[in-house]
């Protein structure tokens, strides 16, 4: 279970969000500026809370009442950004291995093979990011995060920079990850159709507040929130 009960002042903008999700994919849905990225940055430990608590499966990561703040490198949380953020001077194989090495994990060829197969990137291993399509770069970024052995995966609008054709190419891999990998995800998007296909529980954010929580029935009919 992911439990969030936080408050954060960011200039004139305030986030006051509270929910508890047991979904395999918790969707954070809202317009640009709703506070989605700030909220997952708090989960990742990149942004400190002003007040509140964050816990995963009963383990407290942040609790301002006890001055608890688990540092980023100890949270075992994978983060996939919208722009993939691969290292251009490394090939795909080296990019995939980066998360494992940074976390000082023992090399696991079987896990590596499973991730490569899951994301269908075996033919890309010797290429550098500049020779990959947008969808391929995102699959590699996802593989790098998985090989860091996270207990939670944060995905910040991973399809937001892709055209519709590339979105259709990569979305099935996220669905396969949801169904086969067994790693809970927090998925940020402002696309309701995307959320309906992928998310199992939805948190709707508006101006830093949770306005709805539940299944896909809480999503608006249009592709973007009102």
TAJO-V144213 format. One record per residue. PHI is phi in whole degrees, -180 to 180 (none if undefined). Layout:
phi = [PHI & PHI]
//
This chain:
phi = [none & -102 & -113 & -127 & -150 & -133 & -138 & -151 & -97 & -125 & 64 & -90 & -101 & -122 & -104 & -131 & -129 & -146 & -167 & -134 & -123 & -113 & -73 & -65 & -131 & -91 & -91 & -100 & -119 & 170 & -65 & -57 & 90 & -76 & 109 & -63 & -67 & -60 & -67 & -72 & -66 & -69 & -61 & -72 & 91 & -80 & -129 & -79 & -74 & -82 & -154 & 127 & -145 & -132 & -141 & -128 & 50 & 85 & -93 & -80 & -98 & -140 & -155 & -68 & -70 & -119 & 58 & -84 & -151 & -74 & -65 & -51 & -69 & -102 & -83 & 55 & -120 & -89 & -135 & -114 & -88 & -60 & -98 & 69 & 57 & -79 & -84 & -66 & -87 & -109 & -79 & -61 & -59 & -71 & -63 & -61 & -81 & -62 & -62 & -63 & -68 & -65 & -93 & 55 & -91 & -67 & -62 & -131 & -58 & -67 & -65 & -59 & -64 & -64 & -68 & -60 & -69 & -58 & -100 & 56 & -120 & -60 & -78 & -104 & -59 & -95 & -89 & -95 & -54 & -63 & -103 & -108 & -75 & -59 & -66 & -66 & -61 & -69 & -66 & -67 & -61 & -65 & -62 & -60 & -65 & -65 & -75 & -83 & 56 & -77 & -95 & -149 & -118 & -103 & -126 & -97 & 45 & -66 & -105 & -63 & -95 & -101 & -76 & -61 & -64 & -70 & -61 & -64 & -71 & -97 & -57 & -60 & -70 & -66 & -67 & -66 & -61 & -57 & -85 & -116 & -84 & 74 & -108 & -65 & -130 & -114 & -117 & -97 & -162 & -114 & -106 & -66 & -64 & -59 & -63 & -63 & -77 & -112 & -79 & -106 & -138 & -122 & -114 & -98 & -108 & -142 & 52 & 83 & -117 & -81 & -104 & -160 & -147 & 163 & -82 & -65 & -66 & -81 & -74 & -70 & -71 & -76 & -75 & -129 & -69 & -73]
//
